[in-house]
Amino acid sequence: MEFFHTLLEMVMSFIHHTIATLQYAGIALLMAIESANIPLPSEFIMPYAGFMVQQGKLNIHLAALAGAVGCVLGSVPSYWLGKVGGRSFLLKYGKFLLLSEHDLVVAERWTQKYGDLSFFLCRMLPVVRTFISLPAGILNAHFWPFVIYTFIGSLIWSYGLVYVGVIFGENLETFRA
């Protein structure tokens, strides 16, 4: 248990220092890392940005925009990796990315049912949103609709999490008790 506590402290310290130092560019960088299949949770990044908004250090709209831009920047290389490497890449290396063949089958069903819109929906689902770009490339999603849906879905997600951070900051005394 101590290991997880220490790990969480390290992750939060990294997020804090990156956003405090680089501000909007830091938000974009952290969200790009998350969207490149590296599990750095947006659920930590964006609420902290929201806390900074509540403190008057950032603008809510620019923070959300930075989050969405970062998601697109991290998603594009992952998409192309899936497009070029395809199913064989996922079957060989997917376990290292926490993806299985079953995950690909589920994604194929979603894509068949909802088309490219499925990637918009996936951008607003915890955990799935981090890893959807690789399967999108493997499933031959149309690139520009994928980018647009990634941006819009990530913008909605970012606004929601920034708002959570603002509310947290406004009620900080409640959490200290």
Residue, then its C-alpha position, 0 to 999 in steps of 0.5 A: m500500500e505504501f508503494f501506491h501512496t508513494l507512486l500517487e505522490m510522485v505522479m501528482s508532484f509531476i503534474h503539479h510541477t509541469i502545469a505550474t512551470l509550463q502552464y497551458a503547454g504543460i497541460a497539453l504535454l501531459m494530455a498528449i502523454e496520456s493520449a499516446n497510450i501512456p497511463l497518466p490519468s487525465e482525471f488527475i491532470m485536468p482537475y488540477a488545472g481546474f484548481m489552478v483556474q479557481q486560484g486565478k492562475l489559469n483561464i478555464h477556456l484555455a485550460a480545456l483547449a490545451g487539454a483537447v489540443g494535447c489529446v489530439l497531439g498524443s492521439v495522432p502518433s498512436y493512430w498511425l502506429g495502429k494504421v501502420g502496424g495493424r492487427s498483428f502489432l496489437l496481437k504481439y504488443g497489445k498486452f504491454l499497452l493493456l489491450s487485448e484481442h477482445d478489446l479490438v473485437v469490442a471496438e470493431r463492433w462499436t465501429q460497425k454500429y456507430g461508424d467514426l462517431s464511435f471514436f467521439l463517444c470513446r473520447m468521453l469514457p474513462v480508461v477507453r479514451t486513453f487507448i482508443s487511438l491505436p484501435a482507431g488506426i487498426l480499424n482504419a478510421h477515417f483520419w480527419p473525422f477521427v481528429i475532429y471527433t478526438f478534439i471535440g470529445s476531448l474538449i468536452w471531457s477536459y471542460g468537465l474535469v476542469y470544472v471538477g477542479v474548480i469546484f474542488g478548489e471552491n470547497l477546499e476547506t470541506f476536504r481539509a476537515 
